[in-house]
Amino acid sequence: MRKWHPDKHPNDVTRATEIFQYIRKIILKLEDGENIDVDDQQEPRNTRHPWSDDVFDEFERYFRREQEYERRYHRHHTHTSSPGPRSQTPEDTYHPDRQPFKANAWLDESKYDMRFARESEDTMDDNHKNDFFSWICQVCHQASEKALVAWQYMDDAKRVRRSENLADLAQSLPSEIRRLATELENLTQGVRKMKYPDGTHIPSKAYTRDKADRATEITYKIIEKVDEHLRYK
């Protein structure tokens, strides 16, 4: 798997990233106990083994087609640009810097944070003697922030917004993501409110089980939508 890590292919990061992600998905399936072995005697002729050379050959053909399309696109726009003091060059065309490997890294950290939130909920008893509601809300806010950043790295690393305000962070994203991010920001009241006491506001007492449950629910919805975006982009 390390052979295809993007850092080992600085001149072909995009292709290496796609192959690295494919291998990673196979490994995750194995870790989840899924069976990916294929019996060659029973395998239909039109079915390929996930580790076959044909799959990697298909990656190669795909990226060659993309590169050829990009070359033709540049030639067309260079020759058909309107007359003026200078003609359009390929450098004039903006190309987003999509970084799926970094996007997945941010999303993985978001999911890791939610493991803590879930385990904290499991340790609470009915009498609320071990309640961590403010911490759960804080972790949900942090996990959502990482998921929203992951979406942006998948779209264009050059335009990633960084903010602790979830509504601001989701400003350029689809309306449903913006709605969820805004709801969570309003529910948790922002990072400072969850961390620091201020007058009569005491974080350890201000956040209830209902708020923690709702924050967890919203965060999982955000993560799910980001996961879909990264998978099908």
C-alpha positions in Angstrom: 0.0 0.0 0.0 2.9 2.4 0.8 4.0 2.0 -2.8 1.0 4.1 -3.9 1.2 6.8 -1.2 0.8 10.2 -2.9 4.0 11.4 -1.2 5.9 8.8 -3.2 4.5 10.1 -6.5 5.0 13.9 -6.5 4.7 14.0 -10.3 1.5 12.0 -10.4 -0.3 12.8 -7.1 -3.8 12.6 -8.4 -3.5 9.1 -9.9 -1.6 7.8 -6.8 -4.2 9.2 -4.5 -7.0 7.5 -6.4 -5.2 4.1 -6.3 -4.2 4.7 -2.6 -7.9 5.3 -1.7 -9.0 2.2 -3.6 -6.6 0.0 -1.7 -7.6 1.7 1.5 -11.3 0.9 0.9 -10.4 -2.7 0.3 -8.4 -2.8 3.6 -11.4 -1.2 5.5 -13.7 -3.9 4.1 -11.3 -6.5 5.4 -11.1 -4.9 8.8 -14.9 -4.9 8.9 -14.9 -8.6 8.3 -16.2 -8.4 4.7 -15.1 -11.2 2.4 -13.5 -9.9 -0.8 -12.0 -13.2 -2.0 -13.2 -14.4 -5.3 -13.3 -18.0 -6.4 -11.9 -18.0 -9.9 -14.0 -21.1 -10.8 -17.2 -19.6 -9.8 -16.5 -16.0 -10.8 -18.6 -14.7 -13.7 -16.5 -13.9 -16.8 -17.5 -10.3 -16.7 -16.5 -9.9 -13.0 -13.0 -8.7 -12.1 -11.2 -9.5 -8.9 -10.7 -6.2 -6.9 -6.9 -6.8 -6.8 -6.6 -7.7 -10.5 -4.2 -5.9 -12.8 -7.2 -4.9 -15.0 -8.4 -2.6 -12.2 -5.1 -0.7 -12.1 -4.9 -0.7 -15.9 -8.3 1.0 -15.9 -6.9 3.7 -13.6 -4.1 4.2 -16.0 -6.4 4.5 -19.0 -8.7 6.9 -17.1 -6.0 9.3 -16.2 -4.5 9.3 -19.7 -7.9 10.2 -21.1 -8.2 13.0 -18.6 -4.7 14.3 -19.4 -5.5 14.2 -23.1 -8.8 16.0 -22.6 -7.0 18.7 -20.6 -4.4 19.2 -23.3 -7.1 19.6 -26.0 -9.0 22.0 -23.8 -6.0 24.2 -23.4 -5.2 24.1 -27.1 -8.8 25.0 -28.0 -9.0 28.0 -25.6 -5.6 29.3 -26.7 -6.5 29.3 -30.4 -10.1 30.6 -30.0 -9.5 33.4 -27.6 -10.8 36.8 -28.6 -8.3 39.2 -30.2 -6.7 41.7 -27.9 -3.3 42.8 -26.7 -2.5 39.3 -25.4 -4.0 35.9 -26.2 -5.3 33.5 -23.5 -2.8 31.0 -22.3 -3.4 27.8 -20.3 -2.2 29.6 -17.2 -5.2 31.9 -17.5 -7.6 29.1 -16.9 -8.3 28.4 -13.2 -7.8 24.8 -12.1 -9.1 23.8 -8.6 -6.5 22.0 -6.5 -8.5 18.9 -5.4 -6.7 17.0 -2.6 -8.8 13.8 -1.9 -6.0 12.3 0.3 -6.0 15.3 2.6 -9.8 15.5 2.5 -10.0 11.9 3.7 -7.5 12.5 6.4 -9.6 15.4 7.8 -12.8 13.3 7.6 -11.1 10.3 9.3 -10.2 12.6 12.2 -13.8 13.8 12.4 -15.0 10.2 12.7 -12.4 9.5 15.3 -13.6 12.5 17.4 -17.2 11.1 17.3 -16.0 7.8 18.7 -15.1 9.7 21.9 -18.6 11.4 21.9 -20.3 8.1 21.5 -18.2 6.4 24.2 -18.9 9.3 26.6 -22.6 8.9 26.1 -22.2 5.2 26.9 -20.5 5.9 30.2 -23.4 8.1 31.5 -25.9 6.7 33.9 -29.6 7.5 34.4 -28.8 9.6 37.4 -26.4 11.8 35.4 -23.6 11.2 37.9 -21.2 10.9 35.0 -22.5 13.4 32.6 -20.2 15.0 30.0 -22.7 17.0 28.0 -20.6 20.1 27.5 -17.7 17.9 26.3 -19.9 16.0 23.9 -21.2 19.2 22.4 -17.6 20.5 22.1 -16.4 17.3 20.4 -19.4 17.4 18.0 -18.6 21.0 17.1 -14.9 20.0 16.5 -15.8 16.9 14.5 -18.2 19.0 12.3 -15.5 21.6 11.7 -13.1 18.9 10.5 -15.7 17.4 8.2 -16.5 20.7 6.6 -12.8 21.3 6.0 -12.6 17.9 4.4 -15.4 18.8 1.9 -13.5 22.0 0.9 -10.2 20.1 0.4 -12.0 17.7 -1.9 -13.3 20.7 -3.9 -10.3 23.0 -3.9 -7.5 23.2 -1.4 -6.6 26.8 -2.6 -10.0 28.0 -1.3 -10.3 26.3 2.0 -11.9 28.5 4.6 -10.7 28.2 8.3 -13.0 29.4 11.0 -14.3 28.1 14.4 -17.7 29.3 13.4 -19.4 26.4 11.6 -21.9 28.7 9.7 -19.0 30.7 8.3 -17.1 27.6 7.5 -20.0 26.1 5.5 -20.7 29.4 3.7 -19.7 28.1 0.2 -21.2 24.6 0.6 -24.6 23.3 -0.4 -27.7 24.6 1.4 -28.4 21.5 3.4 -24.9 21.4 4.8 -25.2 25.2 5.6 -28.4 24.6 7.4 -27.0 21.7 9.5 -23.8 23.7 10.3 -25.8 26.8 11.3 -28.1 24.7 13.5 -25.2 23.1 15.3 -23.4 26.4 15.8 -26.6 27.9 17.4 -27.2 24.9 19.5 -23.7 24.7 21.0 -23.4 28.6 21.1 -19.9 28.4 19.7 -16.5 27.3 21.0 -15.9 29.9 23.8 -19.3 29.2 25.4 -18.5 25.5 25.6 -15.1 26.1 27.1 -15.2 29.0 29.5 -17.6 30.2 32.2 -18.9 33.7 31.8 -21.0 35.3 34.5 -23.9 32.9 35.2 -23.0 30.8 32.2 -21.2 27.6 33.5 -20.5 25.1 30.7 -20.6 22.1 32.9 -24.2 23.0 33.9 -25.5 24.8 30.8 -25.5 21.8 28.4 -28.1 19.1 28.8 -28.5 15.5 27.6 -31.1 16.8 25.0 -28.5 19.3 23.6 -25.8 16.6 23.6 -28.1 14.1 21.8 -29.1 16.7 19.2 -25.5 17.8 18.6 -24.5 14.2 18.1 -27.4 13.7 15.6 -26.6 16.8 13.6 -22.8 15.9 13.5 -23.5 12.4 12.2 -25.7 13.9 9.4 -22.9 16.3 8.4 -20.3 13.5 8.4 -22.6 11.3 6.3 -23.0 14.0 3.7 -19.3 14.8 3.5 -18.6 11.1 3.3 -20.9 10.8 0.3 -19.3 13.9 -1.3 -15.8 12.4 -1.0 -16.9 9.0 -2.3 -18.7 10.2 -5.4 -16.8 13.4 -6.3 
